[in-house]
């Protein structure tokens, strides 16, 4: 379950400081890894399944992202999804050509 203090806007989840919420405080990536900041855009298929995310992680806290950074992150997620769809189609054609 996502922490309610996470900023959700424009399809982006932003957590400015993992150590400020009880939900993340005891996680190994916070305690041992020292991660503090997260921003991510989910990778969503056409059927609505979330298959991953394009993320920014940092050991320093941040005060959100600039609008340009948000746009870049969303665009990058779109490029990744376009690639995955294209790869899947090409793989299906390749398998069909080989009779697999």
mmCIF file of the C-alpha atoms, coordinates in Angstrom:
data_MODEL
# 
_entry.id   MODEL 
# 
loop_
_atom_site.group_PDB 
_atom_site.id 
_atom_site.type_symbol 
_atom_site.label_atom_id 
_atom_site.label_alt_id 
_atom_site.label_comp_id 
_atom_site.label_asym_id 
_atom_site.label_entity_id 
_atom_site.label_seq_id 
_atom_site.pdbx_PDB_ins_code 
_atom_site.Cartn_x 
_atom_site.Cartn_y 
_atom_site.Cartn_z 
_atom_site.occupancy 
_atom_site.B_iso_or_equiv 
_atom_site.pdbx_formal_charge 
_atom_site.auth_seq_id 
_atom_site.auth_comp_id 
_atom_site.auth_asym_id 
_atom_site.auth_atom_id 
_atom_site.pdbx_PDB_model_num 
ATOM 1   C CA . UNK A 1 1   ? 0.000  0.000   0.000   1.00 0.00 ? 1   UNK A CA 1 
ATOM 2   C CA . UNK A 1 2   ? 1.332  3.408   -0.956  1.00 0.00 ? 2   UNK A CA 1 
ATOM 3   C CA . UNK A 1 3   ? 1.950  5.927   1.765   1.00 0.00 ? 3   UNK A CA 1 
ATOM 4   C CA . UNK A 1 4   ? -0.773 8.619   1.686   1.00 0.00 ? 4   UNK A CA 1 
ATOM 5   C CA . UNK A 1 5   ? 1.887  11.310  2.021   1.00 0.00 ? 5   UNK A CA 1 
ATOM 6   C CA . UNK A 1 6   ? 3.276  10.335  -1.399  1.00 0.00 ? 6   UNK A CA 1 
ATOM 7   C CA . UNK A 1 7   ? 2.502  13.008  -3.923  1.00 0.00 ? 7   UNK A CA 1 
ATOM 8   C CA . UNK A 1 8   ? 0.454  11.568  -6.782  1.00 0.00 ? 8   UNK A CA 1 
ATOM 9   C CA . UNK A 1 9   ? 0.090  13.885  -9.702  1.00 0.00 ? 9   UNK A CA 1 
ATOM 10  C CA . UNK A 1 10  ? 0.061  13.449  -13.435 1.00 0.00 ? 10  UNK A CA 1 
ATOM 11  C CA . UNK A 1 11  ? 0.586  9.694   -13.019 1.00 0.00 ? 11  UNK A CA 1 
ATOM 12  C CA . UNK A 1 12  ? 3.790  10.229  -11.044 1.00 0.00 ? 12  UNK A CA 1 
ATOM 13  C CA . UNK A 1 13  ? 4.412  8.969   -7.535  1.00 0.00 ? 13  UNK A CA 1 
ATOM 14  C CA . UNK A 1 14  ? 6.865  11.096  -5.572  1.00 0.00 ? 14  UNK A CA 1 
ATOM 15  C CA . UNK A 1 15  ? 8.182  10.348  -2.091  1.00 0.00 ? 15  UNK A CA 1 
ATOM 16  C CA . UNK A 1 16  ? 10.434 13.196  -0.990  1.00 0.00 ? 16  UNK A CA 1 
ATOM 17  C CA . UNK A 1 17  ? 11.874 11.425  2.065   1.00 0.00 ? 17  UNK A CA 1 
ATOM 18  C CA . UNK A 1 18  ? 11.416 7.733   2.884   1.00 0.00 ? 18  UNK A CA 1 
ATOM 19  C CA . UNK A 1 19  ? 12.494 8.334   6.494   1.00 0.00 ? 19  UNK A CA 1 
ATOM 20  C CA . UNK A 1 20  ? 9.520  10.600  7.210   1.00 0.00 ? 20  UNK A CA 1 
ATOM 21  C CA . UNK A 1 21  ? 6.979  7.790   6.993   1.00 0.00 ? 21  UNK A CA 1 
ATOM 22  C CA . UNK A 1 22  ? 6.621  4.726   9.190   1.00 0.00 ? 22  UNK A CA 1 
ATOM 23  C CA . UNK A 1 23  ? 5.808  2.518   6.212   1.00 0.00 ? 23  UNK A CA 1 
ATOM 24  C CA . UNK A 1 24  ? 9.279  2.875   4.676   1.00 0.00 ? 24  UNK A CA 1 
ATOM 25  C CA . UNK A 1 25  ? 11.411 3.566   7.736   1.00 0.00 ? 25  UNK A CA 1 
ATOM 26  C CA . UNK A 1 26  ? 12.287 -0.084  8.458   1.00 0.00 ? 26  UNK A CA 1 
ATOM 27  C CA . UNK A 1 27  ? 12.873 -1.138  4.851   1.00 0.00 ? 27  UNK A CA 1 
ATOM 28  C CA . UNK A 1 28  ? 16.398 -2.343  4.016   1.00 0.00 ? 28  UNK A CA 1 
ATOM 29  C CA . UNK A 1 29  ? 16.753 0.054   1.083   1.00 0.00 ? 29  UNK A CA 1 
ATOM 30  C CA . UNK A 1 30  ? 16.234 2.915   3.528   1.00 0.00 ? 30  UNK A CA 1 
ATOM 31  C CA . UNK A 1 31  ? 18.181 1.575   6.525   1.00 0.00 ? 31  UNK A CA 1 
ATOM 32  C CA . UNK A 1 32  ? 21.029 -0.202  4.745   1.00 0.00 ? 32  UNK A CA 1 
ATOM 33  C CA . UNK A 1 33  ? 20.944 1.436   1.334   1.00 0.00 ? 33  UNK A CA 1 
ATOM 34  C CA . UNK A 1 34  ? 20.298 4.954   2.535   1.00 0.00 ? 34  UNK A CA 1 
ATOM 35  C CA . UNK A 1 35  ? 17.699 5.753   -0.108  1.00 0.00 ? 35  UNK A CA 1 
ATOM 36  C CA . UNK A 1 36  ? 15.652 8.827   0.683   1.00 0.00 ? 36  UNK A CA 1 
ATOM 37  C CA . UNK A 1 37  ? 13.902 10.009  -2.507  1.00 0.00 ? 37  UNK A CA 1 
ATOM 38  C CA . UNK A 1 38  ? 11.717 8.210   -5.051  1.00 0.00 ? 38  UNK A CA 1 
ATOM 39  C CA . UNK A 1 39  ? 9.870  9.388   -8.127  1.00 0.00 ? 39  UNK A CA 1 
ATOM 40  C CA . UNK A 1 40  ? 8.306  6.908   -10.509 1.00 0.00 ? 40  UNK A CA 1 
ATOM 41  C CA . UNK A 1 41  ? 5.951  6.569   -13.434 1.00 0.00 ? 41  UNK A CA 1 
ATOM 42  C CA . UNK A 1 42  ? 4.288  3.170   -13.822 1.00 0.00 ? 42  UNK A CA 1 
ATOM 43  C CA . UNK A 1 43  ? 4.691  1.198   -17.044 1.00 0.00 ? 43  UNK A CA 1 
ATOM 44  C CA . UNK A 1 44  ? 1.119  0.301   -17.953 1.00 0.00 ? 44  UNK A CA 1 
ATOM 45  C CA . UNK A 1 45  ? 0.059  -2.058  -20.739 1.00 0.00 ? 45  UNK A CA 1 
ATOM 46  C CA . UNK A 1 46  ? -2.917 -1.359  -22.973 1.00 0.00 ? 46  UNK A CA 1 
ATOM 47  C CA . UNK A 1 47  ? -4.897 -3.852  -20.908 1.00 0.00 ? 47  UNK A CA 1 
ATOM 48  C CA . UNK A 1 48  ? -4.154 -1.821  -17.769 1.00 0.00 ? 48  UNK A CA 1 
ATOM 49  C CA . UNK A 1 49  ? -1.585 -4.119  -16.145 1.00 0.00 ? 49  UNK A CA 1 
ATOM 50  C CA . UNK A 1 50  ? 1.325  -2.437  -14.406 1.00 0.00 ? 50  UNK A CA 1 
ATOM 51  C CA . UNK A 1 51  ? 4.510  -4.264  -15.421 1.00 0.00 ? 51  UNK A CA 1 
ATOM 52  C CA . UNK A 1 52  ? 7.098  -2.008  -13.772 1.00 0.00 ? 52  UNK A CA 1 
ATOM 53  C CA . UNK A 1 53  ? 8.095  1.601   -13.404 1.00 0.00 ? 53  UNK A CA 1 
ATOM 54  C CA . UNK A 1 54  ? 10.622 4.122   -14.623 1.00 0.00 ? 54  UNK A CA 1 
ATOM 55  C CA . UNK A 1 55  ? 12.098 5.515   -11.423 1.00 0.00 ? 55  UNK A CA 1 
ATOM 56  C CA . UNK A 1 56  ? 14.465 8.093   -10.032 1.00 0.00 ? 56  UNK A CA 1 
ATOM 57  C CA . UNK A 1 57  ? 16.097 7.173   -6.724  1.00 0.00 ? 57  UNK A CA 1 
ATOM 58  C CA . UNK A 1 58  ? 18.406 9.358   -4.661  1.00 0.00 ? 58  UNK A CA 1 
ATOM 59  C CA . UNK A 1 59  ? 20.302 9.167   -1.382  1.00 0.00 ? 59  UNK A CA 1 
ATOM 60  C CA . UNK A 1 60  ? 19.347 12.800  -0.734  1.00 0.00 ? 60  UNK A CA 1 
ATOM 61  C CA . UNK A 1 61  ? 15.911 14.169  0.002   1.00 0.00 ? 61  UNK A CA 1 
ATOM 62  C CA . UNK A 1 62  ? 14.351 16.396  -2.622  1.00 0.00 ? 62  UNK A CA 1 
ATOM 63  C CA . UNK A 1 63  ? 11.474 18.766  -2.797  1.00 0.00 ? 63  UNK A CA 1 
ATOM 64  C CA . UNK A 1 64  ? 9.645  17.094  -5.660  1.00 0.00 ? 64  UNK A CA 1 
ATOM 65  C CA . UNK A 1 65  ? 10.555 17.414  -9.339  1.00 0.00 ? 65  UNK A CA 1 
ATOM 66  C CA . UNK A 1 66  ? 10.477 20.324  -11.732 1.00 0.00 ? 66  UNK A CA 1 
ATOM 67  C CA . UNK A 1 67  ? 7.807  20.258  -14.431 1.00 0.00 ? 67  UNK A CA 1 
ATOM 68  C CA . UNK A 1 68  ? 10.506 19.533  -17.033 1.00 0.00 ? 68  UNK A CA 1 
ATOM 69  C CA . UNK A 1 69  ? 11.720 16.539  -14.998 1.00 0.00 ? 69  UNK A CA 1 
ATOM 70  C CA . UNK A 1 70  ? 8.166  15.218  -14.658 1.00 0.00 ? 70  UNK A CA 1 
ATOM 71  C CA . UNK A 1 71  ? 7.594  15.566  -18.392 1.00 0.00 ? 71  UNK A CA 1 
ATOM 72  C CA . UNK A 1 72  ? 10.902 13.839  -19.136 1.00 0.00 ? 72  UNK A CA 1 
ATOM 73  C CA . UNK A 1 73  ? 10.076 10.942  -16.794 1.00 0.00 ? 73  UNK A CA 1 
ATOM 74  C CA . UNK A 1 74  ? 6.634  10.486  -18.366 1.00 0.00 ? 74  UNK A CA 1 
ATOM 75  C CA . UNK A 1 75  ? 8.094  10.653  -21.879 1.00 0.00 ? 75  UNK A CA 1 
ATOM 76  C CA . UNK A 1 76  ? 10.749 8.095   -20.942 1.00 0.00 ? 76  UNK A CA 1 
ATOM 77  C CA . UNK A 1 77  ? 8.081  5.732   -19.615 1.00 0.00 ? 77  UNK A CA 1 
ATOM 78  C CA . UNK A 1 78  ? 6.207  6.136   -22.906 1.00 0.00 ? 78  UNK A CA 1 
ATOM 79  C CA . UNK A 1 79  ? 9.339  5.337   -24.922 1.00 0.00 ? 79  UNK A CA 1 
ATOM 80  C CA . UNK A 1 80  ? 9.985  2.229   -22.810 1.00 0.00 ? 80  UNK A CA 1 
ATOM 81  C CA . UNK A 1 81  ? 6.414  1.002   -23.334 1.00 0.00 ? 81  UNK A CA 1 
ATOM 82  C CA . UNK A 1 82  ? 6.609  1.672   -27.084 1.00 0.00 ? 82  UNK A CA 1 
ATOM 83  C CA . UNK A 1 83  ? 9.820  -0.355  -27.222 1.00 0.00 ? 83  UNK A CA 1 
ATOM 84  C CA . UNK A 1 84  ? 8.321  -3.237  -25.260 1.00 0.00 ? 84  UNK A CA 1 
ATOM 85  C CA . UNK A 1 85  ? 5.261  -3.367  -27.524 1.00 0.00 ? 85  UNK A CA 1 
ATOM 86  C CA . UNK A 1 86  ? 7.437  -3.263  -30.653 1.00 0.00 ? 86  UNK A CA 1 
ATOM 87  C CA . UNK A 1 87  ? 9.752  -5.946  -29.244 1.00 0.00 ? 87  UNK A CA 1 
ATOM 88  C CA . UNK A 1 88  ? 6.789  -8.198  -28.439 1.00 0.00 ? 88  UNK A CA 1 
ATOM 89  C CA . UNK A 1 89  ? 5.346  -7.846  -31.944 1.00 0.00 ? 89  UNK A CA 1 
ATOM 90  C CA . UNK A 1 90  ? 8.723  -8.539  -33.578 1.00 0.00 ? 90  UNK A CA 1 
ATOM 91  C CA . UNK A 1 91  ? 9.241  -11.562 -31.334 1.00 0.00 ? 91  UNK A CA 1 
ATOM 92  C CA . UNK A 1 92  ? 5.840  -12.985 -32.291 1.00 0.00 ? 92  UNK A CA 1 
ATOM 93  C CA . UNK A 1 93  ? 6.644  -12.594 -35.999 1.00 0.00 ? 93  UNK A CA 1 
ATOM 94  C CA . UNK A 1 94  ? 10.055 -14.194 -35.490 1.00 0.00 ? 94  UNK A CA 1 
ATOM 95  C CA . UNK A 1 95  ? 8.537  -17.147 -33.648 1.00 0.00 ? 95  UNK A CA 1 
ATOM 96  C CA . UNK A 1 96  ? 5.834  -17.567 -36.287 1.00 0.00 ? 96  UNK A CA 1 
ATOM 97  C CA . UNK A 1 97  ? 8.452  -17.555 -39.056 1.00 0.00 ? 97  UNK A CA 1 
ATOM 98  C CA . UNK A 1 98  ? 10.356 -20.319 -37.255 1.00 0.00 ? 98  UNK A CA 1 
ATOM 99  C CA . UNK A 1 99  ? 7.173  -22.280 -36.591 1.00 0.00 ? 99  UNK A CA 1 
ATOM 100 C CA . UNK A 1 100 ? 7.461  -21.972 -32.813 1.00 0.00 ? 100 UNK A CA 1 
# 
